[in-house]
């Protein structure tokens, strides 16, 4: 199965507006199932714009940030109650404010039991 979405969000704080931001983006996922195996790929991009927050006193432009999130999950269903999985996630944030720029790689293995 495949899913795609686009979004736009405007957040306003209940004070001076310093923490207001506009967020736009798009994302999607592709999922494939073959017997007891399931694979899922996902991706999402977001753009944040903060109209009142400035990068710095020496660089007085509005703060902005782009985020990219990519994921891969592989599952094996042992029976209707038990499945094991491995998952990897890559996240990257690029901003015109250096403290808001980073990238991360996270992976984990697990077992899910439902009853």
C-alpha positions as CSV (number, residue, x, y, z in Angstrom):
1,X,0.0,0.0,0.0
2,X,1.1,3.6,-0.6
3,X,0.1,6.8,1.1
4,X,1.0,10.4,0.4
5,X,0.0,13.6,2.2
6,X,0.7,17.3,2.1
7,X,0.1,19.7,5.1
8,X,0.2,23.3,6.2
9,X,-0.1,24.3,9.9
10,X,-0.1,27.8,11.5
11,X,0.6,27.8,15.2
12,X,0.0,30.8,17.4
13,X,1.1,31.2,21.0
14,X,-1.2,33.0,23.5
15,X,1.2,35.8,24.2
16,X,3.4,38.1,22.1
17,X,3.6,35.8,19.1
18,X,7.3,35.1,19.5
19,X,6.7,31.3,19.3
20,X,4.3,31.5,16.3
21,X,5.3,29.5,13.3
22,X,4.1,28.3,9.9
23,X,4.8,24.7,8.9
24,X,4.4,23.2,5.4
25,X,5.5,19.8,4.2
26,X,4.8,16.6,2.5
27,X,5.3,12.9,3.3
28,X,4.5,9.4,2.3
29,X,5.1,5.8,2.8
30,X,5.2,2.6,0.9
31,X,4.4,-0.7,2.6
32,X,4.9,-4.2,1.1
33,X,3.7,-7.5,2.6
34,X,4.8,-11.0,1.5
35,X,3.7,-13.9,3.7
36,X,4.9,-13.2,7.2
37,X,7.2,-10.4,6.2
38,X,6.3,-6.7,6.1
39,X,8.5,-3.8,4.9
40,X,7.7,-0.1,5.2
41,X,9.6,2.9,3.8
42,X,8.6,6.4,4.9
43,X,9.8,9.9,4.1
44,X,8.7,13.4,5.3
45,X,9.9,16.9,4.6
46,X,8.8,19.9,6.6
47,X,9.6,23.7,6.4
48,X,9.2,25.8,9.6
49,X,9.1,29.6,9.4
50,X,9.1,31.8,12.5
51,X,8.0,35.3,11.6
52,X,9.1,37.1,14.8
53,X,12.2,35.1,15.8
54,X,15.4,36.4,14.3
55,X,18.5,34.4,13.7
56,X,20.6,36.8,15.8
57,X,21.2,40.4,16.5
58,X,24.0,40.5,13.9
59,X,21.9,38.5,11.4
60,X,18.3,39.9,11.8
61,X,16.5,37.7,9.3
62,X,13.5,35.5,10.4
63,X,14.4,32.1,11.6
64,X,13.6,29.1,9.3
65,X,14.2,25.4,9.5
66,X,13.9,22.4,7.0
67,X,13.5,18.9,8.4
68,X,13.9,15.6,6.5
69,X,12.9,12.3,8.2
70,X,13.5,8.9,6.4
71,X,12.5,5.5,7.9
72,X,12.8,1.8,7.1
73,X,11.0,-0.9,9.1
74,X,11.2,-4.7,8.5
75,X,8.9,-7.0,10.4
76,X,8.3,-10.7,10.7
77,X,5.0,-12.0,12.1
78,X,5.6,-15.3,14.0
79,X,1.9,-15.8,14.7
80,X,-1.1,-13.5,15.3
81,X,0.3,-12.4,18.7
82,X,4.0,-12.2,18.2
83,X,6.2,-10.3,15.8
84,X,9.8,-9.1,15.7
85,X,11.1,-6.0,13.9
86,X,14.1,-3.9,13.0
87,X,13.8,-0.2,12.3
88,X,16.1,2.5,11.2
89,X,15.4,6.3,11.2
90,X,17.5,9.1,9.7
91,X,16.6,12.7,10.7
92,X,18.2,15.9,9.4
93,X,17.5,19.5,10.4
94,X,18.9,22.4,8.4
95,X,18.4,25.9,9.7
96,X,19.7,29.4,9.3
97,X,20.3,29.3,13.1
98,X,23.3,27.0,13.7
99,X,22.0,25.7,17.1
100,X,19.0,24.2,15.2
101,X,21.1,22.3,12.7
102,X,21.7,18.6,13.3
103,X,21.4,15.0,11.9
104,X,20.8,11.8,13.7
105,X,20.7,8.1,12.9
106,X,18.7,5.7,15.1
107,X,18.2,2.0,14.8
108,X,16.5,-0.5,17.1
109,X,15.3,-4.1,17.3
110,X,12.3,-5.2,19.1
111,X,9.6,-7.8,19.8
112,X,5.9,-7.0,19.9
113,X,3.4,-9.1,21.8
114,X,-0.3,-8.4,21.5
115,X,-3.1,-10.1,23.4
